[in-house]
């Protein structure tokens, strides 16, 4: 298949001629059985004039069956070449006879497939074919024992009408009456002979179309098509194509539903049979009744679309032309769309009648489209005519267009096409319309707007958010949901800070707070998501409308909701409130929020989904409020409820945001560890402490729930591991936590402990690739630790190159800190060139 399709027929015939001449030359020069090979060479030389004539008619003959037959002949010549080379001293007489007959069979296939060439050329090919088939070599010339006969090689041409020598002889004796009888009643082999005979009679003009009609040849062939074996089915279809090419009357005889159904069934067969079947169906489609009937046959259009997307170029071409012909019927165009071929549907959207456009738009809205299908429709140009229908059509056209656009808008790539079509303003106008007949259009319009709002391009319309805010109190729950989604998308864009500010100034928070008690889960969650987005900027301003009533409503949602997304949004809102607002902290503590949060983190440790990740991040953020160093009582409550082990767990299993927030809470707790530790020298200790409780860093007895000790909590190792990673966003929080072990009273103990925990490489990694603030904190830690000579000796050399590079190429704000550390290492000379 590859060879046939990659070379033209002219090239194939030229190569075949060269091959025949080469094999003839080899035969002439053979050392053994010269008489036999000389005869064989003489036969091969007769190929040249025949092939020259065929080459001159290539344009007429260039059809797949002809190409296949020529390839078969080329294959037989290669076999002859190998046979000549391998004969040696043995006589190849019988083998040469079989080889010559195989060449004759392959040439017969060329003759069989050459429908459109002149009778003169056919006669020349037929004469050489007959001579090859009847070739006999004189066995008396050979004294060597003959090899045993072998079966003929398969030519590769699927018809195989002449795969036996006897076919040629038997068909000579068949009369026209015999052909008809064997076509009707013959077994498989007799039927094959009859087909060959019919082909010969048609070729020789021994029968005419009147005889074909009188004998009912076409119905006979279709009757046998349904029960024949694969090789006969292919030949039947080829014969039917010959008959169909004679006149329109024959095509009309093949146009009944039963016959067409048999041909459609052949579209599911092997590659050669379906190629011939689609070719015949294409020819028959010239009959108008066929176009109507084919589309109704189950599976036909699906198979044609499959072939259109297949690797067989001939079948693909014919299937495409047939689909175009069938697309004149709107119902067929709809079936094609269901099969994933949308060009006819888009054509109707652009140029069809008003009713056709509505049919096509309705189909797009109802078909379960894949993203690939949505992309195809967008690329084929479906969006522009649909937008035009929405803008200018009547009510039914508007509704069908909007529903179709809603389906297409599910693909991100189509959103920009929608914006470019100018649909945003008409959609907003529709949503504000109070005309009763247009109310049914508002839901799909709001859904499309929600999708469009995901693109930052919508920000070019500066008033769109303010306009949509005013719709919240005027719409049905479904429209409210889409409007809330759209507003959240708009407010979430990175360049939307001014829009968020303006929304809050125009009372967005007050409009959204009533949704906290909304029974509709989808709308309540959408409102919470928008409140969360608005809470990120200017938390003081956001806090103003929130009173104890609304804070309690949010806590109730956190405690009762079964939706992780809703919980995460609610917790996120509370985590964004100003930590300095003690009233909010009091209300949240009073509402027993803290044990609820502890329970949420404990129960979510084993799951890992995007919503769970967001929930953990939000909760870790809210933990910061409950661990502020200024409120030791609140810290103790948090520790007693089991927060610290959960924070340590988040250092290893949470997202980077959760790790950062957990480190911040641990840093805040650790700031009070020194004051809370129980000194081993204290006289007031009523209960003796175990040796395990003694902390070498704090030089006293530490119990995690009482003193919040990071060492006893096992937090140091996961904190250092975060610094060793490639992501740098948590560096500052982690370094703040580690720095609490280097407070003035315990800095030596802390330095020695951190050194034992291999902190130096992690610190150097921050100096190499962290941000300026993180580098400042890392330098402070390094300065403290290098105040101990042992650490300077062991780690100073490793730090030297990093510090020198930082001195020469780092941020100028680090100059002083770097100089201090270099001075500790005695590397900074009075006239230093590092800075």
Beta strands, then each sheet from edge to edge (+ up, - down):
strand 1: 678-679
strand 2: 694-695
strand 3: 700-701
sheet 1: 1+ 3- 2+
end
